[in-house]
Amino acid sequence: MTAFPLSLTFFAAAISIVTSANAVAQQPAAVPHSPGKPYAAKGIPDRVVLTAGADPATSMAVAWRTDVRQTEAVAEIAPAVDGPSIAYFAKPVVGRSLDLATDNGPSRYHHARFEGLTPDTAYLYRVKGAEGWSEWLQFRTAASAAKPFTFLYFGDTQNGILPIGSRVIRQAFLNTAAPALAVHAGDLVAQRDDLIHDDEWGEWNQAGGYAFSMIPQLPATGNHEYVDDVQPDGSELRRLGPHWAASFSLPGNGAPGAETTTYFTDYQGVRFIVLDGTSALDLGTLDRQTQWLDATLAASTADWNVVLFHQPIFTCARPNDTAELKAAWKPIFDKHDVDLVLQGHDHCYSRLTAEQGASDGRARRASGAAQGPVYLVSVVGKKMYGLNDRAMIQPDKVAEDTELYQVFTVTPQTIGFRAYTASGKLYDSFDLTRTADGKKRLVEQTEGLLPLRACKGAVGPDGAPCTASVKD
């Protein structure tokens, strides 16, 4: 039997926000089920989502759901052999389970962590339900040093997840050669608008399908991952929805007080740092997240640093920027010369390279000035917001009433960026290059791009009625 270098560990997830594992999230009576009620838990695993460990060269993790007949979190992992005898090489991994009662009935989520993996190596895994195993699913660990790779970036899915947003997610995976990661800037679901909570999570998992189980996902929380918790005196507090901790097995190395929703991972020369704007703004963790962000960037030896969170520093739809986050986090981004800041929340598209405005940024680049952090906002789902009064002068490129996905191609010297519309048309493009003096240069690509997509009065950019509403 072939030797297989893998240490098996029990999964231990830190959950910092106290929720009742058996509590059903409060739902308005009028919120419907999906047609046919397809999302009840079954004896076969579903909602299988792969996530990266803090060191994805040696650690990956998986979360999945079954009905409550499956009492243990059991997975198997094997080297990616080229024949069908996978089970011969498989090793068991036992993890941790938690129960979640929903409007679709009782369910049990399971987490397992694969540790001691060999860098830059393909593996197969499967997960167990009471009536059988999932299919064998293949992933590849990161290399232990910087190496070129591609990753995807998605803005808010939130509304119309399966009927509308799934097309964008699927086109991104279909049209991108071997993406190594996918990052999500929050509001994966609405959790209060279209469907019962559990159906929205079911739609999100169905939208990504097997891609979510084979390519590591790096999600950030948005405000819609939280639910309103009404207090006895009628006041409302934010509470992290119970699906979040159940749905993702995250590294747990984040900011004190927000360990469930903040984390970082180092992938082939890039440090990805995930923050929680809602917790910072509404739950009193801003100072602790800011200190953690500063320390995590100071300790980074990566070629590139990418920060991911939901509420944008510079808005393209709302009247005002997110003042508290801007005051706390932008100085840290500038201090450490962060490369990319990826955000959602505004339901429009924006690329901003200079707070003083697009013309100032281009003039500075033409004079040879180094490029600072690049701020991006994007959207996947059907809900759209109208552009604000700064959108035509401050960002370098914007779009309205438009679904997009973004592709980054990373090398130790360059990050290439391409933004595509839902139908796969190139909308925005730039290359960010670090020169021999250590400074960054941003070069915009202009050939082959779609013209500005914005509503003209009541008419949208596709010629249909504009769906973008004013956000005030």
For each residue, the residues with C-beta under 8 A, 3 or more apart:
1: 88 89
2: 79 89
3:
4: 78 79 89 91
5: 116 118
6: 77 91 114 115 116 117
7: 115 116
8: 91 92 93 94 115 116
9: 93 113 115 116
10: 94 95 96
11: 61 73 95 96 111 112 113 249
12: 96
13: 96 111 245 249 250 252
14: 252 259 260
15: 18 19 245 260
16: 257 258 259 260
17: 239 240 245 260
18: 15
19: 15 23 239 240 242 245
20: 23 242
21: 98 99 100 242
22: 99 100 101
23: 19 20 101 242
24: 27 101 102 103
25: 102 191 197 227 241 242 243
26: 227 230
27: 24 31 103 196 197
28: 31 192
29:
30:
31: 27 28 192 194 195 196
32: 195 196
33: 37 103 104 195 196 199
34: 37 38 39 162 195 199 202 203
35:
36:
37: 33 34 40 104
38: 34 202
39: 34 104 198 199 201 202 203
40: 37 67 104 105 107
41: 46 65 66 67 68 104 105 106 107 108
42: 46 66 67 129 131
43: 66 67 69 70 129 130 131 132
44: 66 129 131 132 134
45: 48 64 65 66 127 128 129 133 134
46: 41 42 64 65 66 205
47: 63 64 65 109 201 202 205 247
48: 45 62 63 64 127 134 137 205 212 213
49: 62 63 64 205 208 212 213 217 247 248 249
50: 60 61 62 137 139 212 213 214 215 216 217
51: 60 61 62 63 216 217 218 219 248 249 250
52: 56 59 60 61 142 181 216 218 251 265 267
53: 56 58 59 60 61 113 115 251 265
54: 59 251 253 263 264 265 266
55: 58 59 142 265 266
56: 52 53 59 60 141 142 216 265 266 267
57: 117 119 120 141 142 143 144
58: 53 55 115 116 117 118 119 141
59: 52 53 54 55 56 113 114 115 117
60: 50 51 52 53 56 113 114 117 123 139 141 216
61: 11 50 51 52 53 111 112 113 114 249 250
62: 48 49 50 51 75 111 112 114 125 127 213 249
63: 47 48 49 51 109 110 111 246 247 248 249
64: 45 46 47 48 49 109 110 127 134
65: 41 45 46 47 107 108 109 110 246
66: 41 42 43 44 45 46 69 70 107 108 110 128 129 130
67: 40 41 42 43 70 106 107 108 129 130
68: 41 71 99 106 107 108
69: 43 66 130 131
70: 43 66 67 74 97 108 110 128 129 130
71: 68 97 108
72: 94 97 110 128
73: 11 94 95 96 97 110 111 112
74: 70 92 93 94 95 110 112 127 128
75: 62 92 93 94 95 110 112 114 125 126 127 128
76: 87 90 91 92 93 125 126 128 133
77: 6 90 91 93 114 123 124 125
78: 4 81 86 87 89 90 91 123 124 125 136
79: 2 4 89 121 122 123 124
80: 121 122 123 124 138
81: 78 85 86 89 124
82:
83:
84:
85: 81 88 89
86: 78 81 89 90 124 136
87: 76 78 90
88: 1 85
89: 1 2 4 78 79 81 85 86
90: 76 77 78 86 87 126
91: 4 6 8 76 77 78
92: 8 74 75 76
93: 8 9 74 75 76 77 112 113 114
94: 8 10 72 73 74 75 112
95: 10 11 73 74 75 110 111 112 113 249
96: 10 11 12 13 73 110 111 112
97: 70 71 72 73 108 109 110 111
98: 21 108 109 245 246
99: 21 22 68 106 107 108 109
100: 21 22 106 107 108 109 242 243 246
101: 22 23 24 105 106 107
102: 24 25 105 106 107 196 197 198
103: 24 27 33 196 197 198 199
104: 33 37 39 40 41 107 196 198 199 202
105: 40 41 101 102
106: 41 67 68 99 100 101 102
107: 40 41 65 66 67 68 99 100 101 102 104 198
108: 41 65 66 67 68 70 71 97 98 99 100
109: 47 63 64 65 97 98 99 100 246 247
110: 63 64 65 66 70 72 73 74 75 95 96 97 127
111: 11 13 61 62 63 73 95 96 97 249
112: 11 61 62 73 74 75 93 94 95 96 127 249
113: 9 11 53 59 60 61 93 95 249
114: 6 59 60 61 62 75 77 93 117 123 125
115: 6 7 8 9 53 58 59
116: 5 6 7 8 9 58
117: 6 57 58 59 60 114 121 123 141
118: 5 58 121 141
119: 57 58 141 142 143 144
120: 57 140 141 142 143 144 147
121: 79 80 117 118 140 141
122: 79 80 138 139 140
123: 60 77 78 79 80 114 117 138 139 140 141
124: 77 78 79 80 81 86 136 137 138
125: 62 75 76 77 78 114 136 137 139
126: 75 76 90 133 134 135 136 137
127: 45 48 62 64 74 75 110 112 133 134
128: 45 66 70 72 74 75 76 132 133 134
129: 42 43 44 45 66 67 70 132 133 134
130: 43 66 67 69 70
131: 42 43 44 69
132: 43 44 128 129
133: 45 76 126 127 128 129
134: 44 45 48 64 126 127 128 129 137 213
135: 126
136: 78 86 124 125 126
137: 48 50 124 125 126 134 210 213 214
138: 80 122 123 124 214
139: 50 60 122 123 125 214 215 216
140: 120 121 122 123 180
141: 56 57 58 60 117 118 119 120 121 123
142: 52 55 56 57 119 120 147 149 180 267 268
143: 57 119 120 146 147 268
144: 57 119 120
145: 268 269
146: 143 268 269 302 303 412
147: 120 142 143 268 269
148: 268 409 410 411
149: 142 180 181 267 268 409 410
150: 176 177 178 179 180 407 408 409 410
151: 179 180 181 182 183 267 407 408 410
152: 172 173 176 179 181 182 183 405 406 407 408
153: 182 183 185 342 376 378 405 406 407 408
154: 157 168 169 172 182 183 184 185 378 380 405 406
155: 185 343 344 347 349 377 378 379 380 404
156: 185 186 187 188 222 344 345 347 379 380 381 383
157: 154 161 165 169 184 187 188 189 204 207 380 381
158: 161 165 187 188 189 190 193 222 224 380 381 383
159: 164 165 190 193 194 381 382 383
160: 163 164 165 194 381 382 383
161: 157 158 164 165 166 188 189 194 200 203 204 207 381
162: 34 165 166 203 206 207
163: 160 166 382
164: 159 160 161 167 381 382 403
165: 157 158 159 160 161 162 168 169 207 380 381 382 403
166: 161 162 163 169 170 203 206 207 208
167: 164 170 171 403 422
168: 154 165 171 172 380 403 404 405 422
169: 154 157 165 166 172 173 207 208 211 380 405
170: 166 167 173 174 207 208 209 211
171: 167 168 174 175 405 420 422 423 424
172: 152 154 168 169 175 176 179 182 405 407 420
173: 152 169 170 176 179 182 208 211 215
174: 170 171
175: 171 172 420 424
176: 150 152 172 173 179 407
177: 150
178: 150
179: 150 151 152 172 173 176 182 215 407
180: 140 142 149 150 151 215 216 267 268
181: 52 149 151 152 215 216 217 218 267 272
182: 151 152 153 154 172 173 179 211 212 215 216 217 218
183: 151 152 153 154 217 218 219 220 272 306 308 342
184: 154 157 188 217 218 219 220
185: 153 154 155 156 220 222 308 309 310 342 343 344 345 378
186: 156 219 220 221 222 223 224 225 277 309 310 344 345
187: 156 157 158 190 222 223 224 225 310 344 345
188: 156 157 158 161 184 204 219 222 224 225
189: 157 158 161 197 200 201 203 204 224 225 243
190: 158 159 187 193 194 195 200 224
191: 25 197 200 224 225 226 227 241 243
192: 28 31 224 227 228
193: 158 159 190
194: 31 159 160 161 190 200
195: 31 32 33 34 190 199 200 203
196: 27 31 32 33 102 103 104 199 200
197: 25 27 102 103 189 191 200 201 227 241 243
198: 39 102 103 104 107 201 202 243
199: 33 34 39 103 104 195 196 202 203
200: 161 189 190 191 194 195 196 197 203 204
201: 39 47 189 197 198 204 205 243 247
202: 34 38 39 47 104 198 199 205 206
203: 34 39 161 162 166 189 195 199 200 206 207
204: 157 161 188 189 200 201 207 208
205: 46 47 48 49 201 202 208 209 212 247
206: 162 166 202 203 209
207: 157 161 162 165 166 169 170 203 204
208: 49 166 169 170 173 204 205 211 212 217
209: 170 205 206 212 213
210: 137 213 214
211: 169 170 173 182 208 214 215
212: 48 49 50 182 205 208 209 215 217
213: 48 49 50 62 134 137 209 210
214: 50 137 138 139 210 211
215: 50 139 173 179 180 181 182 211 212
216: 50 51 52 56 60 139 180 181 182
217: 49 50 51 181 182 183 184 208 212 248
218: 51 52 181 182 183 184 265 272 274 308
219: 51 183 184 186 188 248 274
220: 183 184 185 186 261 274 275 276 308 309 310 344
221: 186 225 226 240 244 261 276 278 279 310
222: 156 158 185 186 187 188 225 277 278 310 311 344 345
223: 186 187 226 238 277 278 310 311 345
224: 158 186 187 188 189 190 191 192
225: 186 187 188 189 191 221 222 240 241 243 244 261 278
226: 191 221 223 238 239 240 241 278 282
227: 25 26 191 192 197 238 239 240 241
228: 192 236 237 238 239
229: 236 237 238 239
230: 26 234 235 236
231: 234 235 236 237
232:
233:
234: 230 231
235: 230 231
236: 228 229 230 231
237: 228 229 231 282
238: 223 226 227 228 229 278 279 282 283
239: 17 19 226 227 228 229
240: 17 19 221 225 226 227 244 245 260 261 279
241: 25 191 197 225 226 227 244
242: 19 20 21 23 25 100 245 246
243: 25 100 189 191 197 198 201 225 246 247
244: 221 225 240 241 247 248 260 261
245: 13 15 17 19 98 240 242 248 260
246: 63 65 98 100 109 242 243
247: 47 49 63 109 201 205 243 244
248: 49 51 63 217 219 244 245
249: 11 13 49 51 61 62 63 95 111 112 113
250: 13 51 61 260 261 263
251: 52 53 54 254 263 264 265
252: 13 14 259 260 263
253: 54 259 263 264
254: 251 258 259 260 261 262 263 264 274 292
255: 258 259 262 275 276 285 288 289 291 292 293
256: 259 288 292
257: 16 279 283 284 285 288
258: 16 254 255 261 262 276 279 280 283 285 288 289
259: 14 16 252 253 254 255 256 262 263
260: 14 15 16 17 240 244 245 250 252 254
261: 220 221 225 240 244 250 254 258 274 276 279
262: 254 255 258 259 274 275 276 279 289 292
263: 54 250 251 252 253 254 259 274
264: 54 251 253 254 271 272 273 274 296
265: 52 53 54 55 56 218 251 271 272
266: 54 55 56 270 271 272 300 302
267: 52 56 142 149 151 180 181 270 272
268: 142 143 145 146 147 148 149 180 410
269: 145 146 147 302 303 304 410 412
270: 266 267 302 303 304 305 306 410
271: 264 265 266 296 297 300 302 304 305 306
272: 181 183 218 264 265 266 267 306 308
273: 264 293 296 297 305 306 307 308
274: 218 219 220 254 261 262 263 264 307 308 309
275: 220 255 262 280 289 293 307 308 309 329
276: 220 221 255 258 261 262 279 280 285 289 309 310
277: 186 222 223 280 281 309 310 311 322 325 345
278: 221 222 223 225 226 238 281 282 283 310 311
279: 221 238 240 257 258 261 262 276 282 283 285 289
280: 258 275 276 277 283 285 286 289 290 324 325 328
281: 277 278 286 311 322 324 325
282: 226 237 238 278 279
283: 238 257 258 278 279 280
284: 257
285: 255 257 258 276 279 280 288 289
286: 280 281 289 290 324 325 328
287: 290 291 328
288: 255 256 257 258 285 291 292
289: 255 258 262 275 276 279 280 285 286 292 293
290: 280 286 287 293 294 328 329 332
291: 255 287 288 294 295
292: 254 255 256 262 288 289 295 296
293: 255 273 275 289 290 296 297 307 329 332
294: 290 291 297 298 332 335 336
295: 291 292 298 299
296: 264 271 273 292 293 299 300
297: 271 273 293 294 300 305 332 335 336 338
298: 294 295 336
299: 295 296
300: 266 271 296 297 305 336
301:
302: 146 266 269 270 271 305
303: 146 269 270 412 413 434
304: 269 270 271 339 340 410 415
305: 270 271 273 297 300 302 336 337 338 339 340
306: 183 270 271 272 273 338 339 340 341 342
307: 273 274 275 293 329 333 338 340 341 342
308: 183 185 218 220 272 273 274 275 342 343
309: 185 186 220 274 275 276 277 325 342 343
310: 185 186 187 220 221 222 223 276 277 278 343 344 345
311: 222 223 277 278 281 322 325 343 345
312: 315 316 321 322 343 344 345 346 350 375 377
313: 321 322 325 326 329 330 341 343 375
314: 321 326 350 352 355 375 377 394 395
315: 312 318 319 320 321 322 346 350 377 388
316: 312 346 348 349 350 377 387 388 390 391 395 398
317: 346 347 348 385 386 387 388 391 471
318: 315 321 346 385 388 471 472
319: 315 388 389 471 472
320: 315 323
321: 312 313 314 315 318 326
322: 277 281 311 312 313 315 325 326
323: 320 326 327
324: 280 281 286 327 328
325: 277 280 281 286 309 311 313 322 328 329 330
326: 313 314 321 322 323 329 330
327: 323 324 330 331
328: 280 286 287 290 324 325 331 332
329: 275 290 293 307 313 325 326 332 333
330: 313 325 326 327 333 334
331: 327 328 334 335
332: 290 293 294 297 328 329 335 336 338
333: 307 329 330 336 337 338 341 372 373
334: 330 331 337 338 372 373
335: 294 297 331 332
336: 294 297 298 300 305 332 333
337: 305 333 334 372 373 440
338: 297 305 306 307 332 333 334 341 373
339: 304 305 306 373 374 415 432 440
340: 304 305 306 307 373 374 376 408 415 432
341: 306 307 313 333 338 373 374 375 376
342: 153 183 185 306 307 308 309 376
343: 155 185 308 309 310 311 312 313 346 375 376 377
344: 155 156 185 186 187 220 222 310 312 377 378 379
345: 156 185 186 187 222 223 277 310 311 312 377
346: 312 315 316 317 318 343 350 377 379 385 471
347: 155 156 317 379 381 383 384 385 468 471
348: 316 317 377 379 384 385 386 387 391 398 399 400 402 468
349: 155 316 377 378 379 397 398 399 400 402 404 419 427 428
350: 312 314 315 316 346 375 376 377 391 395 397 398
351: 374 375 376 395 396 397 398 419 428 430
352: 314 355 358 374 375 376 394 395 396
353: 358 361 365 371 372 374 375 396 442
354: 357 358 360 361 364 372
355: 314 352 394
356: 360 361
357: 354 360 361 393 394
358: 352 353 354 361 362 393 394 395 396
359: 362 363 393
360: 354 356 357 363 364
361: 353 354 356 357 358 364 365 396
362: 358 359 365 366 396 444
363: 359 360 366 367
364: 354 360 361 367 369
365: 353 361 362 368 369 371 441 442
366: 362 363
367: 363 364
368: 365
369: 364 365
370: 439 440 441
371: 353 365 374 432 439 440 441 442
372: 333 334 337 353 354 440
373: 333 334 337 338 339 340 341
374: 339 340 341 351 352 353 371 417 430 432 442
375: 312 313 314 341 343 350 351 352 353
376: 153 340 341 342 343 350 351 352 406
377: 155 312 314 315 316 343 344 345 346 348 349 350
378: 153 154 155 185 344 349 404 405 406 419
379: 155 156 344 346 347 348 349 383 384 402 403 404
380: 154 155 156 157 158 165 168 169 403 404 405
381: 156 157 158 159 160 161 164 165 347 403
382: 159 160 163 164 165 403 467
383: 156 158 159 160 347 379
384: 347 348 379 400 401 402 467 468 469
385: 317 318 346 347 348 468 469 470 471
386: 317 348 400 455 466 468 469 470 471
387: 316 317 348 391 392 398 400 454 468
388: 315 316 317 318 319 391 471
389: 319
390: 316 393 394 395
391: 316 317 348 350 387 388 394 395 398 400
392: 387 398
393: 357 358 359 390
394: 314 352 355 357 358 390 391
395: 314 316 350 351 352 358 390 391 398
396: 351 352 353 358 361 362 444
397: 349 350 351 427 428
398: 316 348 349 350 351 387 391 392 395 452 454
399: 348 349 402 404 427 452 453 454 461
400: 348 349 384 386 387 391 453 454 455 460 461 466 468
401: 384 453 454 455 460 461 462 466 467 468
402: 348 349 379 384 399 421 422 427 453 461
403: 164 165 167 168 379 380 381 382 421 422
404: 155 168 349 378 379 380 399 419 420 421 422 427
405: 152 153 154 168 169 171 172 378 380 419 420 422
406: 152 153 154 376 378 417 418 419 420
407: 150 151 152 153 172 176 179 417 418 419 420
408: 150 151 152 153 340 415 416 417
409: 148 149 150 414 415 416 418
410: 148 149 150 151 268 269 270 304 414 415 416
411: 148 414 415
412: 146 269 303
413: 303 433 434
414: 409 410 411 431 432 433 434
415: 304 339 340 408 409 410 411 431 432
416: 408 409 410 430 431 432
417: 374 406 407 408 428 429 430 431 432
418: 406 407 409 426 428 429
419: 349 351 378 404 405 406 407 426 427 428 429
420: 171 172 175 404 405 406 407 424 425 426 427
421: 402 403 404 424 425 427 450 453
422: 167 168 171 402 403 404 405
423: 171
424: 171 175 420 421
425: 420 421 450
426: 418 419 420 429 448 449 450
427: 349 397 399 402 404 419 420 421 449 450 453
428: 349 351 397 417 418 419 449
429: 417 418 419 426 444 445 449
430: 351 374 416 417 442 443 444 445
431: 414 415 416 417 442 443 445
432: 339 340 371 374 414 415 416 417 440 441 442
433: 413 414 440 441 442 443
434: 303 413 414 438 439 440 441
435: 438 439 440 441
436:
437:
438: 434 435
439: 370 371 434 435
440: 337 339 370 371 372 432 433 434 435
441: 365 370 371 432 433 434 435
442: 353 365 371 374 430 431 432 433
443: 430 431 433
444: 362 396 429 430
445: 429 430 431 448 449
446: 449
447:
448: 426 445
449: 426 427 428 429 445 446
450: 421 425 426 427 453
451:
452: 398 399
453: 399 400 401 402 421 427 450 461
454: 387 398 399 400 401 461
455: 386 400 401 458 459 460 461 466 468
456: 459 466
457: 466
458: 455 465 466
459: 455 456 463 464 465 466
460: 400 401 455 463 464 465 466 467 468
461: 399 400 401 402 453 454 455
462: 401
463: 459 460
464: 459 460 467
465: 458 459 460
466: 386 400 401 455 456 457 458 459 460
467: 382 384 401 460 464
468: 347 348 384 385 386 387 400 401 455 460
469: 384 385 386
470: 385 386
471: 317 318 319 346 347 385 386 388
472: 318 319
